[in-house]
Amino acid sequence: MPEPAQENPYPDSHVLGEGPEPHPQLKPVLHLLGRWRGSGAGEYPTLEQDFRYEQEITFSHDGRPFLRYESRAWLVDGAGTALRPSGRESGWWRILPDASVEVVLAHPTGIVETYVGRVGETEVEMSTDTVARTPKAKEVTAMRRRYAFGDGELTIEQDMAAMGQPLTHHLRARLRRYGA
């Protein structure tokens, strides 16, 4: 019988000062490390009505020049009561020496997006380079995202081109860091 595997000696960390030392290329995005939670609103021309949602995002690292990213969202009613799960995505943000960013995100709905963008002092802006879909996935042809940070808040805006529509505003959320 094989020996049991050892505990992972390279765990991810989402808290500065815990776990591995962040790679120097992560310096422009270190303020994103952590767990974020907040609420947002969405709309799109092909939807019958606008919607509200809550969202959790985690940014972590393992000492290499990229961030692990995970996001979960759920729809809420006007009183904030959870209705059902909604958007979910996970992936990697690769920070390059010139402060550019390359991002790969996968969705359980059969969509994979690659983004290219820039990291600024208070924001990250990115647009899709490629959108790949499984044969039965919804038609999405382009996305644009903006992550702005300041005063302990993360604001996310997302535009989408899908279902024959041009690039149009889709989501806006405001999140605050929570937990350790």
Backbone bond lengths (Angstrom), bond angles and torsions (degrees), N, CA, C in turn:
res aa  C-N    CA-C-N  psi(-1)  N-CA   C-N-CA  omega(-1)  CA-C   N-CA-C  phi
1 M - - - 1.457 - - 1.534 108.16 -
2 P 1.344 118.06 132.44 1.463 120.43 -178.62 1.530 111.49 -67.63
3 E 1.327 113.18 153.64 1.461 119.44 175.70 1.524 109.19 -64.55
4 P 1.342 117.00 144.91 1.470 117.86 177.02 1.528 110.08 -64.32
5 A 1.316 115.62 145.39 1.467 120.64 179.35 1.524 109.57 -67.24
6 Q 1.309 114.85 143.70 1.463 119.37 178.31 1.525 110.27 -73.45
7 E 1.308 115.96 160.20 1.457 120.91 175.42 1.527 107.89 -62.98
8 N 1.313 116.62 143.94 1.458 121.68 -178.64 1.531 110.21 -55.17
9 P 1.332 118.15 117.69 1.462 119.98 -179.22 1.527 113.10 -80.61
10 Y 1.332 117.82 -1.58 1.467 122.57 -178.28 1.523 110.82 -127.56
11 P 1.319 117.77 62.98 1.468 119.34 -177.56 1.522 111.77 -70.60
12 D 1.315 115.45 155.32 1.465 121.25 172.63 1.516 108.72 -71.51
13 S 1.316 115.50 151.38 1.450 121.19 174.67 1.521 109.15 -131.37
14 H 1.308 116.41 138.12 1.458 120.74 175.13 1.529 110.75 -115.25
15 V 1.346 116.56 9.28 1.461 122.25 -179.25 1.524 108.88 -125.28
16 L 1.334 116.85 123.90 1.461 120.15 175.90 1.523 109.78 -61.08
17 G 1.327 116.67 138.41 1.454 121.09 -179.99 1.509 113.47 90.33
18 E 1.321 117.56 -10.08 1.464 122.04 175.44 1.521 107.74 -116.60
19 G 1.306 116.65 144.04 1.452 120.22 178.58 1.515 111.79 75.63
20 P 1.324 116.25 -157.44 1.458 120.03 -175.04 1.530 111.97 -68.58
21 E 1.306 115.00 156.54 1.466 121.56 174.32 1.530 107.87 -68.21
22 P 1.333 118.16 132.25 1.471 119.00 178.77 1.533 111.21 -64.19
23 H 1.289 116.45 144.24 1.456 121.95 175.72 1.536 108.44 -63.31
24 P 1.338 118.78 141.95 1.472 120.44 -179.05 1.526 114.07 -55.94
25 Q 1.336 118.45 -31.00 1.468 120.08 178.92 1.517 112.84 -66.03
26 L 1.335 118.25 -15.93 1.464 121.07 179.10 1.534 112.60 -81.39
27 K 1.322 117.43 -8.59 1.467 120.18 -175.31 1.532 113.48 -47.52
28 P 1.349 120.29 -44.28 1.472 118.51 -178.33 1.535 114.71 -66.74
29 V 1.343 117.85 -14.47 1.475 119.51 -176.90 1.526 112.92 -122.40
30 L 1.320 118.10 12.38 1.466 120.22 -178.48 1.526 112.73 -58.90
31 H 1.334 117.53 -30.92 1.465 120.56 179.38 1.530 112.40 -65.79
32 L 1.335 118.07 -14.83 1.463 120.63 176.48 1.524 112.51 -80.71
33 L 1.337 117.62 -20.94 1.460 119.67 -178.76 1.517 110.44 -54.75
34 G 1.303 116.40 135.71 1.453 120.63 176.23 1.506 112.06 132.37
35 R 1.323 112.80 -172.55 1.468 121.88 177.20 1.520 107.13 -110.00
36 W 1.304 114.95 133.22 1.456 122.31 -176.82 1.522 108.86 -123.45
37 R 1.324 116.76 144.21 1.470 121.06 178.20 1.527 108.67 -144.82
38 G 1.327 115.52 142.17 1.455 119.21 179.01 1.512 111.34 -177.28
39 S 1.319 115.26 -162.11 1.454 120.36 -176.09 1.515 110.42 -132.00
40 G 1.326 114.14 161.81 1.448 119.59 -178.50 1.510 111.63 -154.79
41 A 1.321 113.83 -179.32 1.458 121.47 178.71 1.516 108.29 -137.47
42 G 1.315 115.61 148.50 1.452 120.97 -179.22 1.517 111.95 -134.67
43 E 1.309 114.06 156.08 1.460 122.13 177.39 1.518 107.89 -157.07
44 Y 1.311 115.94 160.17 1.452 120.59 174.08 1.527 107.40 -168.38
45 P 1.330 117.67 145.06 1.470 119.49 -175.95 1.525 115.08 -57.36
46 T 1.337 118.37 -27.34 1.466 120.35 -178.12 1.531 112.91 -85.93
47 L 1.335 117.90 -4.73 1.465 121.31 -179.86 1.523 110.53 -91.56
48 E 1.321 116.17 145.20 1.460 120.84 179.23 1.516 112.12 -68.39
49 Q 1.337 117.05 -33.39 1.468 119.78 -179.72 1.522 110.14 -149.98
50 D 1.341 115.24 158.75 1.456 121.63 175.44 1.529 108.69 -68.74
51 F 1.310 117.22 167.24 1.461 120.37 -178.63 1.521 110.36 -144.75
52 R 1.321 114.79 160.36 1.461 123.02 175.01 1.524 107.76 -115.51
53 Y 1.331 115.14 150.17 1.449 119.29 179.85 1.519 109.90 -150.34
54 E 1.332 114.67 163.33 1.457 122.18 170.50 1.516 106.75 -118.26
55 Q 1.339 115.62 156.04 1.457 119.89 -171.27 1.523 110.59 -147.05
56 E 1.322 115.21 145.48 1.467 123.20 171.41 1.523 107.65 -124.07
57 I 1.326 115.96 135.31 1.465 121.60 177.24 1.517 107.99 -131.10
58 T 1.323 116.69 140.12 1.462 121.87 173.38 1.520 108.58 -124.76
59 F 1.328 115.42 129.22 1.460 123.23 170.61 1.521 106.88 -112.49
60 S 1.338 117.87 126.85 1.458 121.31 178.25 1.529 108.95 -141.35
61 H 1.336 116.27 174.22 1.466 121.36 -179.58 1.526 109.17 -148.61
62 D 1.328 115.64 165.92 1.468 120.66 176.28 1.522 111.79 -125.72
63 G 1.335 117.32 21.16 1.452 122.09 178.48 1.519 114.16 98.14
64 R 1.317 117.24 -8.89 1.458 120.78 177.40 1.537 109.19 -96.52
65 P 1.357 118.60 171.39 1.475 120.60 -172.36 1.524 114.92 -81.24
66 F 1.324 116.81 46.81 1.460 119.86 173.75 1.523 109.44 -149.00
67 L 1.322 114.42 159.52 1.462 122.21 176.01 1.516 108.67 -107.39
68 R 1.314 116.07 140.15 1.467 120.98 168.69 1.520 105.63 -87.15
69 Y 1.309 117.09 136.82 1.468 123.06 -175.03 1.521 108.81 -127.75
70 E 1.324 115.68 133.74 1.462 119.85 173.52 1.518 108.25 -141.55
71 S 1.329 116.07 135.30 1.455 121.80 179.78 1.527 109.78 -134.08
72 R 1.326 114.53 137.06 1.471 121.61 174.32 1.519 107.68 -132.41
73 A 1.318 116.07 139.67 1.463 120.82 178.90 1.527 109.01 -135.61
74 W 1.343 114.78 156.46 1.458 120.50 176.22 1.516 108.01 -143.84
75 L 1.321 114.95 146.38 1.459 120.73 179.04 1.519 109.84 -75.57
76 V 1.340 115.91 145.39 1.465 121.93 176.48 1.518 108.91 -131.20
77 D 1.336 115.49 156.27 1.459 119.77 176.28 1.528 109.42 -87.68
78 G 1.323 116.83 -174.90 1.459 122.15 -177.93 1.510 113.99 -60.05
79 A 1.326 118.17 -25.65 1.468 122.29 179.38 1.531 111.74 -90.91
80 G 1.347 116.60 -2.09 1.458 119.66 -179.24 1.515 114.74 88.63
81 T 1.328 116.88 7.89 1.465 120.80 178.73 1.526 109.88 -76.64
82 A 1.323 116.71 131.05 1.457 121.48 -179.76 1.523 110.58 -62.79
83 L 1.342 116.36 133.18 1.464 121.91 179.78 1.528 112.45 -104.36
84 R 1.338 116.51 -47.30 1.470 120.39 -179.21 1.522 109.19 -172.04
85 P 1.349 117.04 160.67 1.465 119.67 175.49 1.528 110.26 -61.80
86 S 1.313 115.72 152.50 1.464 121.22 179.39 1.530 108.99 -132.80
87 G 1.312 118.30 -131.17 1.449 122.09 -175.05 1.519 113.83 -61.18
88 R 1.321 114.48 144.61 1.462 120.61 176.34 1.524 107.17 -148.47
89 E 1.342 115.40 138.30 1.456 119.90 -179.94 1.511 109.48 -155.97
90 S 1.318 115.26 153.29 1.459 119.83 175.16 1.514 108.13 -146.05
91 G 1.332 114.90 158.03 1.452 117.73 -179.67 1.503 112.90 171.73
92 W 1.320 114.02 -155.56 1.461 122.17 -172.21 1.512 110.76 -136.16
93 W 1.324 115.54 136.61 1.457 122.85 173.30 1.524 106.57 -108.54
94 R 1.311 117.26 115.02 1.462 121.92 -179.86 1.520 108.73 -100.96
95 I 1.319 116.29 117.39 1.457 122.31 -177.76 1.528 108.28 -96.47
96 L 1.328 116.96 124.41 1.456 121.84 -176.28 1.529 110.54 -100.10
97 P 1.352 117.79 160.79 1.468 120.84 -175.50 1.526 114.69 -56.82
98 D 1.326 118.17 -27.51 1.469 120.55 -179.01 1.531 112.70 -88.25
99 A 1.340 117.89 15.36 1.472 124.93 -179.55 1.525 112.04 67.58
100 S 1.319 116.45 21.06 1.457 118.46 169.52 1.528 107.50 -89.47
101 V 1.312 115.60 164.72 1.461 120.69 -178.17 1.520 108.47 -133.70
102 E 1.323 115.59 139.95 1.452 123.12 171.34 1.518 106.56 -121.64
103 V 1.316 116.62 130.78 1.458 121.35 -173.26 1.523 109.43 -127.88
104 V 1.331 115.60 139.34 1.466 122.53 173.30 1.516 106.73 -122.54
105 L 1.345 117.13 123.06 1.462 122.30 178.69 1.520 109.80 -126.30
106 A 1.319 115.91 137.61 1.466 121.82 176.81 1.514 108.98 -119.66
107 H 1.325 115.79 141.02 1.459 123.22 -179.90 1.526 109.02 -118.68
108 P 1.322 118.30 145.84 1.461 119.84 179.42 1.531 112.88 -69.46
109 T 1.321 116.78 -7.02 1.462 121.45 179.93 1.524 112.58 -86.14
110 G 1.356 117.45 6.25 1.454 120.45 176.34 1.514 114.44 94.36
111 I 1.310 117.88 17.39 1.467 121.83 -179.08 1.526 109.15 -116.93
112 V 1.334 115.19 136.53 1.464 122.54 173.07 1.519 106.86 -126.56
113 E 1.343 115.52 131.14 1.460 120.84 -177.95 1.529 109.15 -120.68
114 T 1.332 116.50 140.07 1.460 120.77 167.83 1.525 106.66 -115.18
115 Y 1.326 115.31 135.08 1.459 122.53 -177.92 1.521 109.67 -119.75
116 V 1.319 115.61 153.37 1.457 122.98 167.66 1.517 106.59 -129.48
117 G 1.338 115.58 146.29 1.452 118.43 -178.75 1.507 112.56 -171.16
118 R 1.330 114.23 -166.90 1.454 122.17 -177.26 1.520 109.75 -128.30
119 V 1.331 114.56 147.37 1.459 121.83 175.07 1.520 106.94 -104.05
120 G 1.345 116.49 121.90 1.455 121.54 175.60 1.519 109.90 -106.02
121 E 1.323 116.45 -175.81 1.468 120.30 -179.03 1.520 112.36 -63.98
122 T 1.326 117.43 -37.01 1.467 119.81 -176.16 1.522 113.42 -126.29
123 E 1.335 116.81 9.39 1.460 117.81 179.92 1.520 111.74 -158.91
124 V 1.323 113.38 160.34 1.462 122.47 171.92 1.522 105.72 -123.90
125 E 1.326 116.10 126.99 1.460 120.69 176.41 1.512 108.22 -119.33
126 M 1.337 115.79 137.03 1.457 119.64 -178.79 1.525 110.38 -150.67
127 S 1.327 114.81 152.35 1.468 122.07 176.61 1.519 108.18 -133.07
128 T 1.316 115.28 154.80 1.462 118.10 -178.92 1.519 110.96 -68.01
129 D 1.302 113.69 140.49 1.454 122.69 170.14 1.525 107.89 -95.75
130 T 1.348 114.79 -38.36 1.457 121.65 -179.01 1.525 109.55 -144.54
131 V 1.324 116.44 141.71 1.462 122.05 168.61 1.524 106.20 -125.62
132 A 1.324 116.15 120.45 1.463 121.51 177.85 1.527 108.11 -112.18
133 R 1.337 115.63 144.85 1.469 120.34 -177.61 1.521 110.30 -134.62
134 T 1.316 114.65 148.39 1.454 118.68 168.98 1.528 107.42 -72.84
135 P 1.332 118.72 164.38 1.465 120.50 -175.24 1.531 115.14 -56.40
136 K 1.320 119.64 -31.29 1.470 121.51 -176.39 1.536 113.38 -102.75
137 A 1.329 117.88 4.45 1.463 120.59 -178.94 1.527 110.90 -73.59
138 K 1.322 114.73 154.58 1.467 121.98 176.92 1.529 109.43 -59.55
139 E 1.330 116.27 145.00 1.460 120.66 178.30 1.533 110.16 -71.64
140 V 1.311 116.01 112.24 1.461 123.25 171.71 1.516 105.80 -126.37
141 T 1.345 117.38 128.10 1.467 119.70 -175.96 1.524 113.48 -112.60
142 A 1.342 118.67 -22.28 1.468 120.27 179.63 1.523 109.48 -161.22
143 M 1.335 114.86 152.23 1.470 121.99 176.00 1.524 107.76 -139.67
144 R 1.318 114.74 153.06 1.459 121.51 172.46 1.523 106.69 -138.42
145 R 1.347 116.96 135.92 1.463 121.73 -178.70 1.523 110.15 -131.40
146 R 1.324 113.55 149.15 1.461 121.24 174.24 1.518 107.59 -136.84
147 Y 1.341 116.88 124.00 1.456 124.14 176.61 1.520 106.55 -112.31
148 A 1.323 118.00 112.32 1.464 122.32 179.50 1.519 108.69 -112.35
149 F 1.333 117.15 140.60 1.452 120.54 -176.16 1.517 110.23 -134.65
150 G 1.334 114.07 145.85 1.451 121.69 177.42 1.510 110.05 171.15
151 D 1.327 116.25 148.85 1.467 122.18 179.08 1.528 112.11 53.01
152 G 1.329 116.92 38.68 1.464 120.89 177.26 1.514 114.50 71.91
153 E 1.326 116.99 15.08 1.459 121.08 -177.44 1.524 110.06 -122.40
154 L 1.312 116.45 144.85 1.456 123.85 175.74 1.527 107.44 -118.87
155 T 1.317 116.73 119.57 1.467 121.71 177.92 1.517 108.01 -108.33
156 I 1.321 115.80 131.14 1.463 121.32 -177.84 1.519 108.55 -121.84
157 E 1.317 115.62 127.88 1.461 121.74 174.96 1.515 108.00 -121.39
158 Q 1.320 115.44 139.60 1.460 119.27 -176.67 1.519 109.81 -138.31
159 D 1.330 115.66 130.55 1.462 123.26 174.50 1.522 107.44 -111.06
160 M 1.330 115.80 150.99 1.458 119.97 -176.15 1.522 110.25 -141.37
161 A 1.337 116.50 142.14 1.464 123.21 167.80 1.524 105.73 -112.43
162 A 1.330 115.96 116.01 1.462 120.35 -176.10 1.520 110.37 -156.78
163 M 1.309 115.24 158.68 1.471 122.06 173.56 1.533 111.60 50.27
164 G 1.348 116.35 41.28 1.462 121.38 177.97 1.521 115.09 80.88
165 Q 1.323 118.80 0.49 1.465 122.33 -179.48 1.536 109.76 -93.06
166 P 1.339 117.60 148.18 1.465 119.86 174.93 1.536 110.04 -73.70
167 L 1.314 116.81 173.21 1.456 122.25 177.78 1.533 108.59 -55.75
168 T 1.346 115.47 116.45 1.463 123.31 -171.83 1.519 109.64 -139.39
169 H 1.333 116.71 147.19 1.466 120.42 176.86 1.527 110.06 -53.20
170 H 1.346 115.42 136.81 1.460 120.20 -179.94 1.533 112.51 -128.33
171 L 1.347 118.32 -50.06 1.461 121.17 -174.39 1.525 111.52 -134.79
172 R 1.336 114.84 149.96 1.469 121.87 170.66 1.520 107.25 -148.16
173 A 1.333 115.86 126.97 1.474 120.85 -179.40 1.519 109.74 -136.49
174 R 1.330 115.16 152.05 1.461 123.03 174.23 1.513 107.46 -123.33
175 L 1.339 115.84 122.47 1.463 121.75 -176.46 1.521 109.69 -123.01
176 R 1.342 114.67 153.31 1.459 121.37 175.36 1.525 108.19 -124.85
177 R 1.315 115.25 149.27 1.461 120.71 179.55 1.531 108.12 -66.12
178 Y 1.334 117.42 142.10 1.456 121.60 176.84 1.522 109.72 -139.91
179 G 1.301 115.60 156.80 1.467 121.47 176.17 1.511 112.26 64.17
180 A 1.310 114.67 -178.31 1.477 120.21 179.44 1.498 110.01 -86.43
